Structure formats: C-alpha cells, structure tokens
C-alpha cells in the first residue's frame, strides 16, 4: 500500500474510542492535508478478508458522517509490533489512538501499555473524548529536570504553526516556588525558544504539594487545556511499565485531556517539517 500524501494512522477496533480518535485525526488532517489510515490488526491471516469488508464499511460511515474517507488496512500481527511497523513502512507522521483511560490502556495492552508508544518513531496523540473545540488552542507543556524537555520544543512549534495555540510552560517547582538548577535551565531554554519562534506562552510554577504528574493534569483541567504535550522517559524500564510511570498517569488522565506523547530522538526533519533550529 502506497500513499503520496502525509498519513495519520488510527489503530481501529470498531469501538467508540476508535471513533473518537477518528474525530481528532480529521481535525489534524485538515491542517496538514494528510490522509487518514484505519489499521485493524488480526491474530490470524484467515480473518483478514472478513475484517477488510467490515473496516471498509466503517470508513464509508465515517465519510458519510464527517466528509472524510479514510484509507483502510488489515494486518496480521500484534499491537506491540504491527502499528509501528506500518508507521515505518508508510512513513506516517502521527498515530491517533483512542483509549478509556488507564482501564482502557490496560485492556488494550495489559501492563505494557506504554510499550506500543515507546517503540514509535512518531508521536502518538492519545484521546479519550471527542474534540471540545475546533482548535487545540491551549497546550500545557510540563517542564522538569530531564534533558528530553528540549526535544519537545520542536513539537510545540509544530502545533503552534497548525493551530496558533498558546503554550503554558508548567514548571516543576517546590512548595516554596523554587526550581532546581536543571529545571530552571530547561525553563530558560524553553522561554528563549518560544520568544525566538514568536509563540504565545505563559510560565506557571507547580504548587509542589503533590506529584508533578498530578499537578500537571490538575492545572490542565483548571485552564480547560486542549492538549498536554509530554516526552517519554529515555530508556524506560520494565519497572516503569508494570508499576505505572509518570507517562502512564498523564496519558490515562481522569480529566480526559488529549495527550501528545513524543519519544526522545524523534526528528521532524524526515517528515518535511524543518526549520526547528
């Protein structure tokens, strides 16, 4: 299967959350002039023909309802490998995945929920409810001490170019409002980047009363954010997968805010969105 346009992939399992993912994907696809691909994964190749028919019927329903006809693909495999194999084969630029929060992630992939995302070379937009607004106007950008924070900035610029959004730099601070030296350096770097790119931003310090992940979601909910943008931990461990890493809490947040999840070392240049010096 070949496509000449940029492609946004949706893991599609005929559920309500898959339909929700479609709605978000359509919103992004219009900004990027991108195709949408519904990918359904089966355990046996004998199921492919039957599922292809059902998937094409779903695509027709989407076209009738939303005015966009997705492409369809049924592959034998597992969610852990096949999604990202297709992403690589078709040079997709984004995966949009629906979930029922932590319960849904566990249903989807067991305790290895993050493994699907961590294995990807492109971002995942994880969604739980339909889009609330036409634009992703408010983006929360949590910043702590990790070096990966700087890699997220190219995606802030990317989203801003699409939606002219306002970015809220949410910095991990102590109860006294103090930033440690590494976090402060990341904040300074982030501010300078946004000023150079003329991105509308606001700096907010966390309260330091509870975990940074909890406070990030609480703040995002307070300002009715349209998206939280996070970077996965470099070389995430088995321990993190099983016990629930920072990323899992954010991805499966109870406020049901969409989360754009980026892996370290992702390079926008290969997708034609250069100029992120």
N, C-alpha and C positions, 0 to 999 in steps of 0.2 A: 504494500500500500504506500503510495507516494502522495505528497502534498506540496504544492509550491508556496503556499502561504504559511505564516506562523500558525502553530497549532496549540490549543489549550486542551489538555486531556482531563476527562472526568471518569474515575472508576465508577461504573454504573451497575447497580444491583437491583434495579426496579423498585427501590424503596422511596419513601417520602424524602429522606435526607438526600438521596441522589437527585431528586427533582429540585431540591433547594440548591444543590451545587450547580445545577444547570442554570438557574436564575442568576447566580453570581457570575458564572462563566460568560453568560451572554453579555452582562454589563461590561466586563473587561474586554471581551472580544470585539465589541463595537469600538472601543477606544484604540485597539491595536489592529483592527481589520484582520482578525485572526479566525481561523476555522476552529470548530469545536469537535472533539472526537469522544464518543462514548465508548469506553472499553469495558467489556464484560469478560470475566475470567471463569473458565470452567475447569473441573478436575479431570474430565476425560474428553478426548477429541470426538468421541461419538455423540457428545452433547452439542457440538458446535453448530450444526445445521439448524437444529430446533431453536437454539438461543439467538442465532443470527436473525431469524424471522421475527422473534419477539423484540429484539433490540431495534430492528428497523421500524417496527410498529410504534415503539416508544419514540423514536426520532421523528416520525410523522406527526405524532401527537404534540411533541414539542414545537414542531414547525407550525402547526395549526394554532397553538396557544400563544407562542411568543414570536412567531415570524422569523425564526432562525432554524434551519435544517442542519442538525449535527451529522457528521460522518459517524460510522459505526464500525466496530471491530470486536470480534470474539476470539479469544486466545485460550489455549490450554495452558495451565500453569498454576502458580500461587501468587497471592497478592504481594508477597515479600519480594519476589524477583520480577514478575512479569510486568508490573506497572512501570518500573524504572527501565526495564529492557525496551519497552515500547517508547518511552520518553526519549531514550537514547537513539533508537532506530529512526524515529520520525523527527528528531531534533525539536521536540516540544519545548515551549518556553515557560509553561506553567501547568501545575496539576491543581485542580479544584476538587476537594474531597468533602463530602458531607458526613456528619457524624452526630450521634446522640450523646455528645459529651463523653465523659470518662466511661460510662456504661457502654456507649456505642463503640468507642475505641477498643474496649476490651472484647466486645462481641465481634468486632471486625478482625482483630489481630491478636487477641489474648494479651498476655503481659508484654508482648513485643510490639505494642502499638507504635512506638517511635521508630522501630527498625525500618518500616516502609519509607518514612520520610527521610531518615538519616542517610539512607542509601541513595538518595536522589541528587542529581547534579543541578536540578532546577527547583525553584521554590514551590511549596505547597500552600495553597490557600484553604484552610480548614474552616468549614462553616456549619452552623447548627440551625439557623433560622433564615428565612428569606431576607433579601436586602431591605433595609429600612429606609434608605434614601437612594436617590439616583446616583449620587457620587460618594466615594469614600473621602468625605470632607475632613474628618478628624482622625488622625493617626497617632497612636501612642507608641513612643519609641523608648522602651526601657533601656537605661544605661547603667552598667555596673563596672567592675574592675577588669572584665575579660577583654583580651586583645581582639576577640571576634567582633566587638562592638563596631569597630571602624569599617569592617566589611559590610555591615548592614546599611551604611550610609548611601551606597550606590543605589540601593533599592528605595530608600526614602526619596531620592532624586527621581527615580523611575516612576514611583507612584505620584509624586508631585507633578511631573510632566503630564501624566494621564488625567489627573483629577483636580489639579490645582489645590491640593489639600493643605491643611495646617497641621504641622507636626508638633506634638507635645513631647519634649525630651523629659522623660521621667527618671530622675537620677536616684540611685540607691544611697540614702543618707542615714545617719544615726539619729537617735531621738533628739539630739542637740542640733541637728541640721548640719552636721559635719560630713564632708565627703572624704574618703580615704584618698591617698595620693594618686593611685591608679585610676580610680573612678573619676577624680577631678580632671586628670589628663584626658580621659575619654570624652568628658563633657566639653572641655575646652576645644578639643579637636572637632567634635560634632557641631558646636556653635559656629566655629570658623568655616566649616564645610557648608553649612546651611546659609550662612551670610554670603559666601562666595557664589553659591548657586541661586541666591535670592529666593530662598524657601522661607515661607512664613512659619515661624516657630515660637514656642514658649517653653521656658525652662521651669520645671516643677520638681521640688525635692520630696522624696517619700517621707512618711511620718516616722519610720523606724520603730513602729510599735509591734508589727508582726512581720511575717516573711515578705521578702521583696516581691515574690510572685503574687501573693495575696493582695498586697497593697497596689500592685500594678493593675490588677483586674478591678479592684475597688475604685481606683481613680478613673480607669477607662469607663466604668459603668456610670460614675458620677458625672462625667462630661458627655456621656452618650456618644462615645467614640465609635467610629465605623470599622476600625481595624486596630489590632495590636501587631506590631512587627517584631519578631524575635529571631535570634540566631541560635541554632542548636549548639550544645557544648562540643567542642572539638574532641574527637576520640571518646565519644560517650561509651560508658561501660555497661556490662551486663547488670551490675548492681543498680544502675540508674533505670534501666528498662523495667526491671522487676518491681522495684520499690516506688517508682513514680518520681521522675526527675522534675526539676523546675519547669522544663518544657512541657511535660505532660499536664501539669496543673494549668498552665496558660492555655494550651491547646484545647483542653476539655473544660474550659471555664464555665461556671454556673451562670454567668451573665450572658452567655451565648453570643459573645462578640467574635466576629471573624478574626482569624489569626493567620498572618502570612509568616510561614516558617522557612527560614533560609539556612542552608548548611554552609559551614566555613569553606572557603576556597572556591565558591561559586563565582564565575566570571561572566559578567554581562556581555563582554566584548564578542563572544562567539555567537550571541543571538542578535547581533546587529544594533545593540543599544549602547553605542560607545560614548565617549566624552565624559567619563566619570573619573577624571584625573584627580 
